[in-house]
Amino acid sequence: MLCLDDRSFMKMALEEARKAAEADEVPVGAVLVAGETIVRGHNRMIMDHDPTAHAEIVVIREAARSIGNYRVLDSRMYVTIEPCIMCVGAIVQARIGHLVYGARDERYGAVESMIRGFELDVNHRPGFSTGVMAEEAASLMRAFFQAKRRGEVPKWS
């Protein structure tokens, strides 16, 4: 496994979130580290016409293809915002080893906020850490939705 530095990987996830915002997608980015494989992705629901194309699902799919196994064992996922219930389910099914996320999502978050998805009677319980670069992630989300309310497409240069 690579020498992990949570802030470095979260910075990558934030870069991905900015790419999502530039594409007028909700700015969520993710990075999945599985051994020497590093996969980066962001929300693509609008681009792909796919309601399941959340950043977490995008990187799980790519990592699974890359390693040739639907179980992405001994891996770490970095996400800018607390995953929703669909993504928590995918994290469990993919057997992600550890989740690191930035800001909580009080409305849809399914790790600690809305529900505690990893505490349900599931067959795999990944470890998780929160708050890594949380203010940067939350600020990006706030700026995106403020711009949307003004009828603007945010620019993140």
C-alpha positions in Angstrom: 0.0 0.0 0.0 1.2 3.5 -0.7 2.4 5.7 2.1 -0.9 7.5 2.9 -1.2 11.2 3.6 -4.9 12.0 4.2 -4.5 15.7 3.4 -2.8 15.0 0.1 -5.5 12.6 -1.1 -8.2 14.9 0.2 -6.6 17.8 -1.9 -7.0 15.5 -4.9 -10.6 14.9 -4.1 -11.2 18.6 -3.8 -9.6 19.1 -7.2 -12.1 16.6 -8.5 -15.0 18.4 -6.7 -14.0 21.6 -8.5 -14.1 19.8 -11.9 -17.6 18.7 -11.0 -18.6 22.3 -10.2 -17.1 23.5 -13.5 -19.3 21.0 -15.3 -22.3 22.3 -13.3 -22.5 19.1 -11.2 -22.8 19.2 -7.4 -19.1 19.5 -6.3 -18.3 16.2 -4.8 -14.9 14.6 -5.5 -13.5 11.2 -4.5 -10.2 9.4 -4.6 -9.8 5.6 -4.0 -6.4 4.2 -3.1 -6.1 0.4 -3.5 -2.5 -0.8 -3.3 -0.6 1.1 -6.0 -3.9 2.0 -7.8 -5.2 5.5 -7.4 -8.5 6.4 -9.0 -9.9 9.9 -9.0 -13.5 11.0 -9.9 -16.3 13.4 -9.3 -20.1 13.6 -9.6 -21.2 12.9 -13.1 -25.0 12.4 -12.8 -25.9 15.2 -15.3 -23.1 14.4 -17.7 -23.8 10.7 -17.7 -27.6 10.9 -17.4 -27.1 8.5 -14.5 -28.6 9.1 -11.0 -26.1 6.6 -9.6 -23.0 8.4 -10.9 -22.0 9.9 -7.6 -18.2 10.4 -7.1 -18.0 7.4 -4.8 -19.6 5.1 -7.3 -17.5 6.5 -10.1 -14.2 5.6 -8.3 -15.5 2.3 -7.0 -16.4 1.2 -10.6 -13.1 2.3 -12.0 -11.0 0.8 -9.2 -12.9 -2.5 -9.5 -12.3 -2.6 -13.3 -8.6 -1.7 -12.8 -7.9 -4.4 -10.3 -10.2 -7.0 -11.8 -12.3 -7.6 -8.8 -15.6 -6.2 -7.5 -14.1 -6.3 -4.0 -11.7 -3.5 -3.5 -10.1 -4.9 -0.4 -7.5 -3.1 1.8 -8.4 0.3 0.2 -9.0 3.8 1.4 -11.6 6.1 0.0 -11.4 9.9 0.3 -14.6 11.9 -0.3 -15.1 15.6 0.1 -18.6 15.2 1.6 -20.2 12.6 3.8 -21.6 9.8 1.6 -25.3 9.2 1.0 -27.1 6.0 1.8 -26.6 4.6 -1.8 -22.8 5.3 -1.6 -22.5 3.8 1.9 -24.1 0.7 0.5 -21.7 0.6 -2.3 -18.7 1.1 0.0 -19.9 -1.9 2.1 -20.5 -4.1 -1.0 -17.0 -3.2 -2.4 -15.4 -3.9 1.0 -13.6 -0.6 1.1 -11.3 -0.8 4.2 -11.4 2.8 5.4 -13.4 5.9 4.4 -12.1 9.5 5.0 -14.5 12.3 4.4 -14.3 16.1 4.7 -17.6 17.8 5.6 -20.7 16.3 7.1 -23.9 16.3 5.2 -26.6 16.9 7.7 -29.4 16.3 5.2 -28.3 13.2 3.3 -25.1 11.9 5.0 -25.4 8.2 5.9 -22.3 7.7 7.9 -23.1 9.8 10.9 -25.6 12.5 10.1 -29.0 11.3 8.7 -28.3 7.6 9.7 -25.3 5.6 10.8 -25.1 3.2 7.9 -22.0 1.4 9.0 -23.7 0.5 12.2 -26.6 -1.4 10.5 -26.5 -5.2 10.4 -24.2 -5.3 7.4 -21.6 -7.9 6.4 -18.7 -5.4 6.3 -18.0 -2.3 8.5 -15.3 -0.1 7.1 -13.4 2.2 9.4 -13.9 5.9 8.9 -12.4 9.3 9.7 -14.0 12.6 9.4 -13.2 16.3 9.2 -10.2 16.2 6.9 -10.2 19.6 5.1 -13.8 19.9 6.1 -14.0 23.7 5.9 -12.6 23.7 2.3 -15.2 21.0 1.3 -18.1 22.8 3.0 -17.0 26.1 1.5 -17.0 24.7 -2.0 -20.5 23.4 -1.6 -21.8 26.6 -0.1 -20.3 28.7 -2.9 -21.7 26.4 -5.5 -25.2 26.5 -4.2 -25.1 30.3 -3.6 -24.0 30.7 -7.3 -26.8 28.4 -8.4 -29.4 30.4 -6.4 -28.2 33.6 -8.2 -28.6 31.7 -11.6 -24.8 31.5 -12.2 -22.5 28.7 -13.2 -19.6 28.9 -10.8 -16.1 29.3 -12.2 -13.3 27.6 -10.2 -10.1 28.8 -11.8 
